[in-house]
Amino acid sequence: MRYVVIFLILSTTFLLSEDKSKNQNPIATIILEDGSEIVIELYPEKAPNTVNNFIYLANSGFYNGVIFHRVIPGFVIQGGDPLGTGEGGPSYSIKGEFNDIPFEEGIVGMARTPNPDSAGSQFFITLGRAKHLDGKYSAFGKVIKGMEIAHKIASLPRDNKDRPLKPPVIKTIKLDLKGKDYPEPERIVPPVK
């Protein structure tokens, strides 16, 4: 009987510590002005500099007041451009970190020009499988709560350039870094176009 109790205690301890380690990735919560939230688990092991960049920009307040400027139902919602036109960003770009994460519903990736090292601040959330993006864009996270909000944003009335007529505004991005430090991103200055 004593061995069974010891086994149960050890098994429970192992399972609890295993469950804890699964949730050590940083979490970013996009809070919109209407109070709705999209919660994203970031993947620093797959795209370390991209995650560092996103955390750096969120911590600095860069995304506060920025809109989702591009919405395509069934494909993506895109935000992170301080100009709101799809042509803005920070005063630098970052190197592309293409990886094996398939662009399925809820994957968060960095938008860029045709140059692979031109990403800056713009990001997108996929609304369905987008196989043609695989390995060509830096995937760096996944929505773990609030996909219905992303789909709702995608369904907003939009103009012929896919810009919402009343664009949703990011109030702030709240971060839970799980007690870890993330350095500033490695930058390419001036930014690659």
Residue pairs with C-beta under 8 A, 6 or more apart in sequence:
23 178
24 178
24 180
25 41
25 42
25 43
25 44
25 45
25 178
26 41
26 42
26 44
26 51
26 55
26 175
26 176
26 177
26 178
26 180
26 182
27 39
27 40
27 41
27 42
27 144
27 175
27 176
27 178
28 39
28 40
28 42
28 54
28 55
28 58
28 141
28 173
28 174
28 175
29 37
29 38
29 39
29 40
29 173
29 174
29 175
29 176
30 37
30 38
30 39
30 40
30 63
30 146
30 170
30 173
31 37
31 170
31 171
31 172
31 173
31 174
32 38
32 149
32 168
32 169
32 170
32 171
33 168
33 169
33 170
33 171
34 168
36 146
36 149
36 152
37 145
37 146
37 149
38 125
38 143
38 145
38 146
38 147
38 149
38 150
39 143
39 144
39 145
39 146
40 108
40 141
40 142
40 143
40 144
41 141
41 142
41 144
42 51
42 54
42 55
42 108
42 140
42 141
43 51
43 101
43 139
43 140
43 141
43 142
44 51
44 52
44 182
46 97
46 99
46 100
46 101
46 139
46 140
47 97
47 99
47 138
47 139
47 140
48 97
49 94
49 95
49 97
49 185
49 186
50 94
50 97
50 110
50 119
50 138
50 140
50 185
51 140
51 141
51 182
52 182
52 183
52 184
52 185
52 186
53 94
53 119
53 121
53 185
54 123
54 140
54 141
55 175
55 177
55 182
56 182
56 184
56 185
57 63
57 80
57 90
57 121
58 173
58 175
59 175
61 172
62 82
62 90
62 121
63 79
63 80
63 121
63 170
63 172
63 173
64 170
64 171
64 172
64 173
65 169
65 170
65 171
66 79
66 80
66 81
66 82
66 84
66 169
66 170
67 79
67 81
67 84
67 164
67 167
67 168
67 169
67 170
68 77
68 78
68 79
68 153
68 164
68 167
68 168
68 170
69 78
69 79
69 81
69 84
69 85
69 86
69 163
69 164
69 167
70 76
70 77
70 78
70 79
70 86
70 124
70 161
70 162
70 163
71 77
71 78
71 153
71 154
71 156
71 158
71 162
71 163
71 164
72 127
72 154
72 162
73 127
73 151
73 154
73 155
74 127
74 128
74 154
75 126
75 127
75 128
75 130
75 154
76 124
76 125
76 126
76 127
76 130
76 154
77 124
77 125
77 127
77 150
77 153
77 154
78 86
78 111
78 122
78 123
78 124
78 125
79 122
79 123
79 124
79 170
80 89
80 111
80 121
80 122
80 123
81 87
81 88
81 89
81 121
81 122
82 88
82 89
82 121
84 167
86 111
86 122
88 121
88 122
89 120
89 121
89 122
89 191
90 120
90 121
90 191
91 189
91 190
91 191
92 120
92 187
92 188
92 189
92 190
92 191
93 112
93 117
93 118
93 119
93 120
93 187
93 188
93 191
93 192
94 110
94 117
94 119
94 120
94 185
94 186
94 187
94 188
95 117
95 186
95 188
96 110
96 112
96 116
96 117
96 119
96 137
96 138
97 138
97 140
98 116
98 135
98 136
98 137
98 138
99 135
99 138
99 139
100 135
101 107
101 139
102 129
102 131
102 134
103 109
103 126
103 129
103 130
103 131
103 133
103 134
103 137
103 139
104 126
104 128
104 129
105 126
105 127
105 128
105 129
105 147
106 125
106 126
106 142
106 143
106 144
106 147
106 150
107 125
107 126
107 139
107 141
107 142
107 143
108 123
108 124
108 125
108 139
108 140
108 141
108 142
108 143
109 123
109 124
109 126
109 133
109 137
109 138
109 139
109 140
110 119
110 122
110 123
110 124
110 137
110 138
110 140
111 119
111 122
111 123
111 124
111 137
112 118
112 119
112 122
112 137
112 138
113 192
113 193
115 192
115 193
116 136
117 188
117 192
118 191
118 192
118 193
119 138
120 191
125 143
125 150
126 133
127 150
127 151
127 154
143 150
153 164
153 168
156 164
156 165
156 166
156 167
156 168
157 164
157 165
157 166
158 164
158 165
159 165
